[in-house]
Amino acid sequence: MAAQNPLDQLRPNHLPDPVGLWPPAIGWWVLTAIVIAILALLTLYIYRRWKKNRYRTVALHLASKALFEYQEHQSPHRFARECNELLKRVALHAFSKRDVAGLNGEYWCQFLAETGSTPEFLNNSAFNNERYNPNASLHAEDIYTLTQRWIKKHHA
């Protein structure tokens, strides 16, 4: 009789089940929570910034609309009045009513020059009392450019 090897009587090795993808480990849950929190905060920041600057977009649209109407009617005095009213509305929205409401003439031009970093307002007759003079030469392109620059660059 041949001696049998006792190891031949053992059953074959059983491998454990492969590691599944679900449920994820605690680290993945933490990472997912952090990513969701960052995305939520980023979305909130973008929304607040958009909402805070929405009036600028609307004002730029109204300035473009006024320029389009000017091109139809060719009335620079009317265009200067509309741009001035638009700037006053934007200033009332962005600044304190107490600081802006009573400004006119040279004080208004000085306010626009200081808050928008646009000293050209001091030399432009379209934004001071000269705009009421029917003989004043008003250039619509300059008025539009200054209006657009102030709306984009003003800081409270």
Long-range contacts (C-beta under 8 A, 24 or more apart in sequence): 55-90, 55-93, 55-94, 56-90, 56-151, 56-152, 59-86, 59-89, 59-90, 59-151, 60-148, 60-151, 60-152, 62-86, 63-144, 63-147, 63-148, 63-151, 66-144, 67-140, 67-144, 70-140, 76-126, 76-138, 76-139, 76-140, 76-143, 77-131, 77-134, 77-136, 77-138, 79-138, 79-140, 79-143, 79-144, 80-126, 80-127, 80-131, 80-138, 80-140, 80-143, 81-131, 83-126, 83-143, 83-144, 83-147, 84-126, 84-127, 84-131, 86-147, 86-151, 87-112, 87-127, 87-147, 87-150, 87-151, 90-150, 90-151, 90-154, 91-115, 91-154, 94-154, 94-156, 95-156, 104-129, 105-129, 112-150, 115-150, 115-154, 115-155, 115-156, 116-149, 116-150, 116-153, 116-154, 116-155, 117-153, 117-155, 118-146, 118-149, 118-150, 118-153, 120-146, 121-146, 121-150
